Amino acid sequence: MLAALFAPFRHKSAPPEAKASRTAALVALFSTGKARWSPRDYASLAREGFARNAIAYRAVRLIGEAVGTVPLLLMDGPREIDTHPLLDLLARPNPRLTGSSLMEALASHLMVAGNAYVEVVAVDGRLRELHVLRPDRMRVVPGPDGWPEAYDYTLCGRTLRLSQASVVEGGDVPAILHLTAFNPLDDYYGFPPLEAAAQALDLHNSASAWNKALIDNAARPSGALVYGGTGALSEEQFERLKGELETSFQGATNAGRPLLLEGGLDWRPLSLSPKDMDFEAARNSAAREIALAVGVPPMLLGIPGDNTYANYAEANRALWRQSVAPLVKRMAEGLSNWLAPAFGGTLRLVPDFDQVEALAMERTELWTRVGAADFLSDAEKRAAVGYG
């Protein structure tokens, strides 16, 4: 109906114009394409983040080493226990691992993978050793009720199934402890903090690689070739020039590489200079995002332009209050709930923050306030500062 209505007003359509430029392919070589991001699996995060990025490496190490320095107290109700087989097990988990190394490895795995796994070995019904397992080799095996009934450990093409049956009689101590970071999209696996900073990691690494390639090529910016000769390039000349551009001058590794001009070709810079693109500011912005995702104040990583803390000591206290202390408490609770049933009683592991030098000022302020409260008895003051 509409087609018939507008038919009298139509003009005869002109034949389609065939517009084609021989140099269009050369222009396309310098156009901006889609961003390419690294995969989000554990191996990529460990390689691109922890292994190849100094900011992520130092941030993860800061939290891991801080967690490893916090002593754990063993409490039986309100009473502290000085000597106990559980304390001995945590102090020397196995012949190749110390207690601080165990805690550091678990915290680092949680930062990079969002998951941390520990295997307990029992001999004659007694817990003897603890072993940290790599997250990329572990796979959850859900049971009929939805809870993990086993874990598959794969190495060199061979898979070993580790059952979650208790390793000791009379106590509920599964063979594997699985610590996870909160993940709103998965029921079994944790969400790695480094994955939240994956785009910032790619940006930081790519900016560093681009600057390095630019420096290697005498810091010359990229550009385009303009043919100013008479006539047109022959097919052979065009294909040869296109091939040289693709193989020798395209990509970050060839940034700024000089061209050999011939036959009426002219060089005209097209891209922005490194100063205009401000790689340094982009790298610092990406570094701040990485530090934010992991939970480390940027000042502690030497990132300029983000001095939101009055001094270094205040930034260090913020690291402990906001990142290290909550993580240590979660890990201590997980270890307590896992291992304590093997020894009976109401045992629980509690971090001893009184021995943390970075928090000494806060503890001093707490003791001063409690000590000045004359309406409290000595017993109430001891309980207020964490002593029985």
Secondary structure, 3 states (H helix, E strand, C coil): CHHHHHHHHCCCCCCCCCCCCCCHHHHHHCCCCCCCCCCCCHHHHHHHHHHCCHHHHHHHHHHHHHHHCCCEEEEECCEEECCCHHHHHHHCCECCECHHHHHHHHHHHHHHCCEEEEEEEEECCEEEEEEEECHHHEEEEECCCCCEEEEEEEECCEEEEEECCCCCCCCCCCCEEEEECCCCCCCCCCCCHHHHCHHHHHHHHHHHHHHHHHHHCCCCCCEEEEECCCCCCCHHHHHHHHHHHHHHCCCHHHCCCCCCCCCCEEEEECCCCHHHHCHHHHHHHHHHHHHHHHCCCHHHHCCCCCCCCCCHHHHHHHHHHHHHHHHHHHHHHHHHHHHHHHCCCCEEEEECHHHCHHHHHHHHHHHHHHHCCCCCCHHHHHHHCCCC
